[in-house]
């Protein structure tokens, strides 16, 4: 090659190198949101990227803060039921129970056995309504639209049973200090048992269509792994910690007055701790919930549904903390009473706060598409965070 050609080639390479150096960047900041991703609520995630890899991620909640704790402190006890229904709006009835149990503990009142069984049935129906929608929504966030159609179709069977007994489809407001608002209507138990068969059929269908599929498993297996010790440090509960191998469920492991001890069910765990495990555990949880409801409907004891309580509720001075195994994890109410018509102070421990708190740790080092997968599998409701 002639010298002049060599010189031209070297000069061209040097020019390309200069352009490449000029185009180098230190990374970029990506705003995911603020947006309203389906049923979760308005959330913003700020990600710092190196190419397509997340260097760090910071969740920014607070766009729909509603001040539930302070609102409860300026209302009387019966009024509070209506408020707490809407914290985790997909769990509805489940939000009522720990608050009612805390008030009953201070009043030294215990609801009749039949009322406790019915509470448990509605608690599990609330769990199913919540997690069925999760299973459909996680498919949508990964690009599969059919599962959410199936979820909305089959969740209707559960909501129909809630509405038939309580009059409230989405927010029942059915629990009362000392028992329940009403007894069950005639024929309700048999219809609910039939509805549980439809719920189990939905689980089989969504497992065959989505969770057992190659694409879903490629998007979720090994993605967003949370070791058990890290999950415990961040206060994860419910399916998120059981998916990391921790065998813990308050329905089985606490001395709750509700009727879970009268039902035979399994606490399902998974050793992998990844996004797939979290989805799979919730699928099994719906199946076990349907088993619980069927058993309690078939063995429901007779008797009253309300204990003797004053017409005007006044809770004696004292403090109580009660927590239950809600659909998203452990939910607890710390109730402080000074003997008035409403709480002096109320602190609410919601599971979604911890579910999103681990996001900066678990999102570090993942690729941008996996951010959506991981957030979907962690499962949180923004009303449950911005309470």
N, C-alpha and C positions, 0 to 999 in steps of 0.2 A: 504494500500500500504506500503510495507517495506520501512524503512528509506533510504536504499541505492537507491531504485528506485526513491524516492522523490528527493534525491540529484542529481541524474542523470538528472531528468526532469528539475529541476531548472537550472542546469549547461547548458543544451541544449538551454533553453529559453534565458539565459544570452548571449550565443554565438550568437544566432540569432539576438538579440538586438544590439550586438557590430557590426555585419556585416551590419545591417540596418543603423546604425549611420555612418559607414565608407562610405556607398554608397550614403549618402545624398549629394546633390549638391546645390550650391547657385543659380542655373539657368544657362541658356545657351544663347549664341548669335547665331541667325540664319540669315544667309545671303540669302535673296530672290533676286537673281540676282548677278551681272549684267546680265540681259537677255533682249531679244527683244520679248516682249509678243505681237505677232501678229502685229497689225497696230499701236500700241501706241508709240513705240520707245524704246530705251535702257534705262532701269531704274533699280536701285538697292534699295531695302528696307532692312535696318538693324533692326532686331527685337530682343529685349531682352525678353526671355521667362521664365516663372515660370511654369514648367510642359508644358501644351499645351496652356497656357494663355499668351497673350502679355502684358508685363510690360510697355514697351515703344517701339516706332517704329520711325525710322528716315529715310525719303526718301533721296536718294542721286542722284540728277539729275546731268547734266553736261557732260554726256558721248558723246553727239553729239552737243555741243555748236557751233553755226555757225556765231554769231556776226552780225545778220541782221541789227541792228540799225546802226552800223558803216559802213557796206557795202552799205546801202542806202545813207549814207552821202557822198559817193564818186561816186555817179551815178546821171545822170540827171533824171528828173521826169518820162519820158516815160519808161526808163529802170527799174525803181523801181517796176513797175507793175509785171514784170516777177519774181522778187525776192519774193515779199510778197505773191504771190500765194502759196508758198511752206512753209509758217510758220505753219499753220494748214493744212497739205497737203490733208486732206479729205474735208476741207471746200472750198479750192481753190478760186472761184470767190468771196466768202464772204469776204476774206481777202483784196481784191482790193478796195471794196466800201468805207470804212471809210477813207482810205488814199486819194482816189480821191476826196471825199467830202471835206476833209480838204484843199487840194490844191485849189479846186474850191472856197471855202470860202475866201481864201486869194486873189484869183484873181478876186473875185466878179463876177464869172461866174456861171450860172445855166443851167444845161442840159435841153433840151426840154422835154415836158411832156411825149412823147412817149418813149424817152430814159430812163426816170425815171421808167416808168412802166416795160420796158424790164429788167432794172437793178433789179427790185424787183422780177420779175419772175425767173431770173437766181440765185438771192440770195436764193430764196426758193428751187430751184432745188439743189443748193449746200447743203442746210440744209438737204434735203431728202437723198442725196447721203451719207452724213456724218452719219446721225442718223440711216438709214437703216443698215449700216454696224455695228454700235454700237449694235443694237438689235440682230444681228446675232452673234457678237463677245462675248457679255455677256453670251449668251447661251453656247458657246464653253468653256469659262472660268469656267462655272459651270458644265461642263461635258456633255453637249448636243451638238452633232455635226450637227444635221440636220438644226437648225436655220441659221447657217452661210452659208450653201449651198443655202437656200432660199434667204438669203440676197444678196449674190453675183449674184444669178440668176435675182432677181428683180431690183437690183441697176443698172443693165445694161440698163434697159428701160430709166432710168433718164440720165445716162451717154450718151446714144445714142442721146438724145435730145440736150444735151450740145454740143456734138461733131458736130451735124448736123448744128448748127448755128454758132459756134465759131471756129471750126476746131481743137480745143483742147479738148481732152477727160477728162483729169485729171486736167490740169492747163490751163484754157481758155485764160488768158491774153487778155480779151475782152473789158474791161473798158478803157475809155480814159478821160482825163480832158476835160470837155465840152460835153461828150456824150459817144458814143459807136463806136467800130471799124466798124461794119456793121449793116445793118438792117436784119430782120429775113427772111429766105428763104420761098418760096411759099409752103404752106401746112404744115408749121412747127407748127402753132398754133393748128390745128386740131389733129395732131399726138401727141402733148404734152397733150392735154385734154384726149386722149385715154390712154396715159402713166400714167396719174394720177389715172385712174381706176385700173390699175395694182398695183400701189403703195398702194391704199386703200385695195385691195385684199390681198396684202402682210401683211398689218397690222392686218387684220382679221385672217389670217392664223397663224401668229406668236403669236397672243394673245391666240388663241385656243390651239396651240401646246405647247407653252412654258410658257408665263406669267400667263395664267389661270391654269397651272398645279400645282398639289400638291407639287411635289418635288421643283419646282422653288420657290413657296411661302414659303415653309419651310426653304429654304436656304436664303431668302431675307427679309421676314417680321420680324420686330423687330431687324434687324441686321444693325448696323452702323447708329443708329438714330442721326440726327443732329437737335437740337432745332433751331428754327428760329433766336433767338438772337445770338447764337453761329455762325451760318452760316453768319449772317451779320457782325459780328466782324471779321471773317476771309475773308470777301470780296467775298463770293460766289455769283454767278450770274446765270442767265439762269435757266435751269431745276433743277439744284441742290438746288437753293434757293426757287424756286416755289414748289418743292417737300416737302419743310418744311412749306408750307402754305403762303408764301409771294407772293401776287398777283402783280407782277411787270414784265413788258415786254417792252423794249424800242420801239418795233414796234408799240405799242399802246400808250405808255406814253411819247414819245419824239416828237419833232417837226421836224421829218426827212423829207427831200424833196422827199423821195421815196414814193411809192404808197400804203403803207400798210393801210393808212386811207381810201382808196377807196375799200378795201376788207372787207368782214364780216367774222370775225374769233373769236374764243374764246381763252383766255389765261387760260390754264389749270393749276390748282394747286392741291396739295394733302396735307392733314393735318399731315401725319404720320412722314415724314422726314427720313424714313428708305431706305434701298437699293431697296426694292420693289417699293416704291413711286417714286424714281428717274428714275427707268426703265419705270414705267407706264406713268409718265408725258412725257417722251421722245416719247413713242409710240403715245400718243395723239397728241403730237406736229407734228409728221409726218402726221397724219390725217389732222390736221388743215392746215398744209403747202400745202397739196394737194388741199384743198378747196381754198386757196389763189391763187394758180397758175391757177386753173380752172377759177376762177372769172376774174382774170386779163387777161387771154388769150381771154375770151369771150368779154371783154369790152375794149380791147386795143385801144387807140385813134390813129388816123392817124397823120402824120406830120413828121418833120425832126427828125433825131436821133443824130444830132451834132450841138452844138452852134458855134458861130464864135469865134475862138481862134487863136492866132498867130501860125505859123508853128513851130517856135522855142519857146518852153514853158519857160517863165521866171516868176517865182512867186514873186510878190512884197514882200518887207520886212514886217515881222509881225509874229504873233503866232496864231495857231488855234489848238483846240482839238475837235475831232469828234469821237464818239463811236456808235457802232451798236450792235444789238442783234444777235450775231453769233451763230452757232450751239452749241458751247461749253459754251456760256455765252457772257458777254459783252467784246467786243474788241474795243480798242481805239488807235488813233494815235495822239500824240502831236507833231505838226510840227512847227519848227522854221525856218523861211526863212530870209536871208539877201539880197534877190533880185537876187540871182544867178540862174544857170541852174539846181541846185539840192538843197536839204535841207542843212541848216547849222547844224541843230540837228534834230534828230527824235527819239522819245521815243514811244515804242509800249507797250500797256497794253493788255496782253493776258489772257484769262480766265483760261487756264490750270494751270497757276502759282498758283492761289488761290485754284483751285480744288485739287491740290496735297499738298498745304500748310496746309490744315486742317487734313491731314492724321495722324500726330502724336497725335492729339486730339481724332479723331474718332476711331483710332485703339487701343487705350489704353484699356486693359481689355478684348478684344475679344479673341476668339480662333483662332488658326492658319488657319483652312480652311476658316474662315470668313474674313481673311485679303484679300484673292483673291476676294471674293464677293464684299467687300466694295470698293476696288480699281477699280474693273470693273464698279461699279455703279456710282462712282464719275466722271469717264470718262475724260481723259486728253490725249493730244497728246504731246509727248516729244519735237517735233519740236516747239510746241507752248510755251513750258517752256524754252528750251535751244535755244532761239531765238538769 
